[in-house]
Amino acid sequence: MNVLEVLEMRLSQASDFALRLLMAISQSDAPQTVDKLTAQLGLAKSHVMKIVAQLAKAGYLETTRGRGGGIRIAKEADDIRIGDVVRLIEPDLGVVACLKDEPASCPFLPRCALKGAMARAAEAFLDSLNEQTLGSILAGTQKI
């Protein structure tokens, strides 16, 4: 692994999808359906269902079954911090192998200053995202 691979930080598609779902659902007062969101955002239905379930379990969305049911935002958009959503979807935001959940084989472990530096960088990244709320993002975003 070279230095560029170590310093590369990426979010999974699931984070991107979760944020887009929250944005789309927040743009309407009417309950949304998985099928409508799938078509509107061009996402796979299986991804939408999984992420909606995760966001609902965490209290970001309300889901109601049956006629007149659907998916609604469960909190005020200004109360939903972007970093918190990313942290929910990316529980393993290890930017280097030793920060991931799976065991890492590194000759510098268990005592390595890089691990602490990368952990602080990941936390700073999430803190920076938390400066934005869903509401502040929606204010500068076109409706779909």
C-alpha positions in Angstrom: 0.0 0.0 0.0 1.4 3.4 -1.0 1.0 6.8 0.7 -1.8 7.8 -1.7 -3.8 4.7 -0.9 -3.4 5.4 2.8 -4.6 9.0 2.5 -7.6 8.2 0.2 -10.9 8.8 2.0 -14.0 7.7 0.3 -17.6 7.3 1.3 -19.6 4.3 0.1 -22.4 4.7 -2.4 -24.7 4.0 0.5 -23.9 7.4 2.1 -24.5 9.2 -1.2 -27.8 7.3 -1.7 -28.9 8.0 1.9 -28.2 11.7 1.6 -30.0 11.9 -1.8 -33.0 10.0 -0.4 -33.3 12.4 2.6 -33.1 15.3 0.2 -35.8 13.9 -2.1 -38.1 12.9 0.7 -37.7 16.3 2.4 -38.7 18.2 -0.8 -42.3 16.9 -0.6 -44.9 17.1 2.1 -46.7 14.1 0.6 -45.5 10.6 1.6 -43.1 9.1 -0.9 -43.0 5.5 -2.0 -40.0 3.3 -2.6 -41.0 2.9 -6.3 -41.3 6.7 -6.8 -37.9 7.3 -5.1 -36.3 4.6 -7.1 -37.5 6.1 -10.4 -36.9 9.7 -9.3 -33.3 9.1 -8.2 -32.3 6.3 -10.6 -31.4 3.9 -7.8 -31.9 0.2 -7.4 -35.0 -0.7 -5.4 -33.0 -3.0 -3.2 -30.7 -0.2 -2.2 -33.5 2.2 -1.5 -35.4 -0.3 0.7 -32.3 -1.1 2.7 -31.3 2.5 3.2 -34.8 3.6 4.0 -35.0 0.9 6.7 -31.7 2.0 8.2 -32.7 5.7 8.2 -36.1 4.8 9.7 -34.6 2.7 12.4 -32.3 5.7 13.3 -35.3 8.0 13.5 -34.7 10.1 10.4 -37.6 8.7 8.5 -41.2 7.6 9.3 -42.6 4.7 7.3 -46.3 3.8 7.1 -47.6 0.8 5.4 -50.8 0.5 3.4 -53.1 2.9 1.5 -52.1 6.5 2.1 -48.8 5.3 3.6 -45.3 5.9 2.5 -42.1 7.5 3.6 -41.8 10.9 5.3 -39.1 12.8 7.0 -39.3 12.3 10.7 -37.3 15.3 11.9 -37.0 18.9 10.9 -34.4 19.3 8.1 -32.4 21.7 10.2 -32.1 19.1 12.9 -30.5 16.5 10.6 -26.7 16.9 10.6 -25.0 15.6 7.5 -22.0 14.1 9.4 -24.4 12.2 11.7 -26.1 10.6 8.7 -22.7 9.7 7.2 -21.6 8.3 10.6 -24.7 6.1 10.7 -24.3 4.7 7.2 -20.5 4.4 7.4 -19.9 2.8 10.9 -16.5 1.6 9.6 -15.0 4.9 8.3 -11.5 3.5 8.7 -9.3 5.5 6.3 -6.4 3.1 7.0 -6.6 -0.7 7.6 -5.9 -0.4 11.3 -9.1 1.7 11.9 -11.4 -0.8 10.2 -13.4 -3.4 12.0 -11.5 -6.3 10.6 -8.1 -7.2 12.0 -5.2 -5.4 10.3 -1.8 -6.9 9.7 0.7 -4.1 10.1 4.2 -4.3 11.5 3.8 -1.0 13.4 0.8 -2.2 15.5 0.0 -2.1 18.3 1.9 1.2 18.8 1.7 3.5 15.8 1.2 7.3 15.7 -0.3 7.1 12.2 -3.4 5.3 13.5 -4.2 8.1 15.9 -3.6 10.8 13.3 -5.9 9.1 10.8 -8.6 8.6 13.5 -8.5 12.3 14.3 -8.6 13.1 10.6 -11.7 11.0 10.1 -13.4 12.6 13.1 -12.5 16.1 11.8 -14.1 15.1 8.4 -17.3 14.1 10.1 -17.3 17.2 12.3 -16.9 19.3 9.2 -19.9 17.6 7.6 -21.9 18.3 10.8 -21.5 22.0 10.1 -24.1 21.4 7.4 -27.7 20.3 8.0 -30.1 18.8 5.6 -31.9 22.1 5.7 -28.9 24.1 4.7 -28.2 21.7 1.9 -31.8 21.9 0.7 -31.7 25.7 0.7 -29.1 25.6 -2.1 -30.5 22.7 -4.0 -33.0 22.6 -6.9 -36.2 20.7 -6.5 -36.6 17.4 -8.4 
